[in-house]
Amino acid sequence: MLSPDRVAPREEAEAIARLSRTRSRVAIVLSLVMITMYFGFMTMLAFAKTAMGTILMPGLSLCILLGAGVIVGSFVLCLVYVVWANRFYDPAVRRIMS
């Protein structure tokens, strides 16, 4: 698998380990943001019912708006990960493997 013109196995292993740590950090940060959004919404729903019931306009309460925000936020976090993976992670994997 390795030819003499390729990166030495030890250097390749170190590069893989660094890349793995970076990917883990990104995943942990994005997961913590999602958990914070979700449990923040659930906490407000449980303990701030009057605030969540505030009518912003006919047919739209703060609860509905924030609930939709959690859903949209999850899609945005997914998009952030995909963009990061396409711009940084995938090219780094290709560099290491080539």
PANUDREN-66139 format. One record per residue: x, y, z of N, C-alpha, C, O in turn. Coordinates in steps of 0.001 Angstrom, whole numbers, padded with zeros to 6 digits, always signed. Example, Ala and Ser with C-alpha at 12.3 -4.5 7.8 and 13.67 -1.06 7.14 Angstrom:
+013190-005690+007800+012300-004500+007800+013200-003300+007800+014236-003319+008465;+012850-002250+007080+013670-001060+007140+012900+000030+007870+013409+001138+008039;
// end
This chain:
+000819-001191+000000+000000+000000+000000+000867+001260+000000+000552+002218-000706;+001929+001276+000763+002803+002446+000804+003982+002239-000125+004624+001189-000113;+004257+003242-000923+005439+003202-001770+006465+004155-001187+006116+004987-000349;+007718+004059-001605+008765+004921-001026+008499+006410-001192+008955+007211-000376;+007768+006796-002234+007510+008218-002444+006325+008737-001625+006025+009930-001658;+005667+007865-000906+004549+008275-000050+005044+008714+001315+006217+008549+001647;+004140+009273+002097+004457+009709+003454+004830+008484+004289+004271+007403+004107;+005763+008665+005186+006170+007566+006060+004972+007130+006899+004125+007953+007248;+004897+005847+007221+003739+005346+007991+003493+006106+009288+002345+006376+009640;+004554+006452+009995+004380+007168+011263+003785+008552+011023+002879+008973+011742;+004286+009254+010022+003749+010584+009703+002300+010485+009238+001469+011331+009568;+002015+009447+008473+000643+009243+008013-000285+008963+009196-001399+009483+009251;+000168+008155+010125-000629+007845+011310-000867+009100+012146-001963+009299+012669;+000146+009940+012274-000014+011191+013025-000996+012126+012326-001804+012783+012982;-000930+012187+011004-001849+013038+010251-003285+012530+010399-004216+013322+010545;-003455+011226+010361-004791+010649+010547-005314+010945+011944-006488+011276+012115;-004446+010827+012942-004864+011102+014325-005262+012563+014493-006263+012860+015146;-004483+013488+013905-004824+014917+013987-006161+015195+013317-006998+015928+013845;-006346+014598+012148-007593+014793+011418-008780+014213+012192-009861+014800+012211;-008575+013084+012815-009629+012465+013612-009996+013335+014813-011174+013484+015138;-008991+013908+015470-009266+014803+016604-010031+016043+016147-010948+016500+016830;-009652+016583+014997-010342+017761+014471-011795+017438+014160-012693+018209+014500;-012028+016299+013513-013394+015904+013187-014218+015690+014449-015394+016052+014500;-013599+015102+015462-014300+014888+016731-014670+016208+017392-015772+016355+017919;-013752+017167+017364-014043+018484+017953-015207+019160+017238-016102+019711+017879;-015190+019117+015913-016285+019723+015144-017601+019038+015493-018611+019704+015721;-017590+017713+015535-018819+016960+015845-019313+017269+017253-020518+017408+017464;-018414+017378+018206-018810+017669+019587-019396+019075+019690-020419+019272+020346;-018763+020045+019052-019274+021420+019109-020657+021503+018480-021567+022097+019059;-020823+020914+017299-022126+020965+016642-023185+020216+017451-024336+020646+017522;-022797+019106+018053-023737+018355+018894-024148+019157+020119-025322+019175+020488;-023186+019821+020749-023508+020643+021918-024428+021808+021563-025317+022162+022337;-024213+022397+020398-025105+023474+019958-026520+022932+019770-027488+023564+020196;-026646+021769+019138-027974+021177+018920-028639+020812+020243-029827+021072+020433;-027885+020218+021151-028426+019848+022459-028888+021097+023212-029945+021093+023841;-028099+022149+023144-028457+023397+023815-029739+023986+023236-030611+024441+023976;-029848+023975+021909-031075+024488+021284-032288+023668+021719-033308+024226+022123;-032173+022356+021635-033309+021487+021931-033706+021570+023402-034877+021783+023717;-032739+021402+024305-033088+021415+025720-033451+022817+026202-034215+022958+027157;-032922+023847+025563-033356+025204+025866-034825+025390+025528-035589+025972+026298;-035204+024885+024364-036612+024955+023956-037488+024154+024912-038534+024637+025345;-037074+022938+025245-037858+022088+026144-037957+022699+027548-038999+022603+028195;-036886+023318+028009-036893+023959+029322-037854+025137+029325-038612+025324+030276;-037821+025924+028266-038766+027041+028189-040204+026534+028124-041105+027117+028726;-040406+025450+027394-041739+024873+027287-042240+024392+028650-043426+024510+028957;-041338+023853+029458-041725+023320+030769-041876+024411+031826-042787+024350+032652;-040998+025401+031809-040952+026349+032921-041368+027779+032569-041506+028612+033466;-041567+028075+031306-041983+029435+030920-043198+029352+030007-043203+029897+028903;-044219+028664+030484-045400+028429+029656-046086+029726+029245-046554+029850+028114;-046146+030672+030141-046824+031925+029788-046044+032674+028711-046634+033249+027797;-044725+032666+028824-043911+033336+027804-044035+032612+026466-044138+033251+025419;-044024+031282+026499-044120+030510+025261-045503+030660+024631-045650+030500+023419;-046493+030958+025425-047845+031139+024912-048121+032530+024378-049229+032813+023921;-047130+033394+024431-047304+034754+023939-047658+034729+022452-046958+034123+021641;-048730+035380+022124-049172+035451+020740-048430+036596+020052-048548+037750+020463;-047678+036281+019022-046918+037304+018288-047773+037938+017196-047682+039138+016936;-048591+037127+016574-049577+037582+015592-050645+036502+015531-050398+035387+015990;-051789+036778+014998-052840+035749+014978-052345+034444+014328-051891+034427+013184;-052450+033362+015102-052025+032052+014606-050558+031737+014824-050105+030660+014436;-049793+032648+015438-048364+032416+015657-047977+032789+017079-047996+033958+017464;-047624+031760+017852-047151+032016+019215-045630+031905+019237-045011+031420+018290;-045053+032360+020324-043606+032261+020484-043166+030799+020454-042100+030480+019927;-043976+029923+021013-043664+028494+021035-043552+027924+019623-042614+027183+019329;-044476+028254+018768-044445+027761+017390-043222+028309+016667-042552+027586+015929;-042936+029574+016879-041779+030200+016229-040470+029560+016689-039606+029245+015871;-040327+029371+018003-039097+028760+018514-038987+027283+018127-037889+026793+017865;-040109+026578+018091-040097+025186+017649-039619+025070+016212-038802+024211+015884;-040139+025946+015360-039677+025971+013970-038197+026353+013909-037454+025864+013059;-037783+027231+014819-036367+027618+014879-035455+026455+015220-034353+026353+014682;-035901+025576+016108-035120+024389+016454-034969+023486+015232-033887+022961+014969;-036051+023311+014495-036008+022468+013299-035093+023083+012242-034245+022391+011679;-035257+024357+011975-034412+025041+010991-032962+025038+011464-032043+024854+010666;-032762+025242+012767-031406+025225+013320-030714+023887+013114-029512+023842+012853;-031464+022797+013230-030856+021484+013013-030420+021325+011561-029369+020743+011294;-031211+021832+010624-030814+021786+009213-029588+022672+008965-028702+022301+008196;-029537+023829+009609-028391+024721+009453-027119+024055+009999-026062+024133+009371;-027217+023406+011156-026052+022711+011706-025594+021586+010785-024394+021364+010622;-026538+020884+010189-026196+019837+009225-025480+020455+008028-024483+019910+007553;-025974+021574+007544-025336+022266+006427-023922+022720+006794-023002+022608+005984;-023755+023228+008002-022424+023643+008459-021464+022464+008418-020330+022601+007960;-021911+021305+008895-021038+020125+008887-020702+019695+007463-019552+019371+007168;-021691+019692+006586-021454+019272+005202-020460+020210+004520-019545+019754+003836;-020636+021510+004703-019712+022479+004104-018312+022278+004673-017338+022261+003920;-018199+022126+005990-016889+021891+006601-016254+020617+006056-015072+020609+005712;-017029+019549+005976-016491+018277+005490-016039+018401+004036-014982+017883+003675;-016811+019069+003210-016450+019205+001799-015234+020093+001588-014433+019846+000686;-015091+021123+002410-013977+022065+002215-012690+021646+002913-011600+021913+002409;-012802+020994+004067-011603+020715+004848-011344+019230+005063-010238+018750+004813;-012346+018509+005520-012134+017114+005909-011844+016215+004709-010843+015500+004706;-012695+016240+003703-012511+015371+002537-011192+015646+001806-010488+014696+001463;-010832+016917+001556-009525+017149+000917-008357+016654+001788-007362+016153+001263;-008478+016792+003096-007403+016325+003975-007286+014803+003918-006179+014264+003910;-008419+014113+003879-008391+012648+003755-007739+012252+002431-006922+011332+002386;-008104+012949+001358-007503+012630+000054-005997+012883+000055-005239+012112-000532;-005559+013963+000712-004111+014237+000794-003390+013126+001546-002326+012670+001129;-003974+012699+002648-003342+011652+003452-003293+010328+002696-002290+009615+002737;-004383+010009+002009-004475+008715+001337-003728+008660+000003-003484+007576-000527;-003368+009817-000536-002667+009783-001828-001177+009670-001680-000458+009631-002679;
// end
